[in-house]
Amino acid sequence: MDYKKLGKILKYSRVAAGLSQQYVADIINKTPQNISSWELGKSRIDMDSFEILCGIYKIPFVDTLNRIVNEHAEPEYMGYLDSEIMSNYKKLDYTGKNFVKQAIYLALQTADIAEDED
């Protein structure tokens, strides 16, 4: 999984929501350093925290993960988390998979636009 790309999405979404790292950290019982590390792709975010952040930022959880995993994960190199995500994705029906793909695509487009503006 490309944690740097995921981090860019998280950072963009947080900034777009007008929230500080401190505020988000307080909400989810983490430190601002955790938030920063996730946004920079320096550490892996746990799925519980990621799901909570998606809710706070109003971004689609499954769609975001699907795009990151499908673009960058090689099955033979996948870790436990990547395998779990792919397993859950494979259980979705056609509509669910398309929903996930569209949401992640939109999130990444938004993140790429923000990166171009920096």
Summary of the structure (lengths in Angstrom):
residues: 118
radius of gyration: 13.8
end to end distance: 23.9
largest distance: 39.2
contacts: 355
relative contact order: 0.18
helix: 77%
strand: 0%
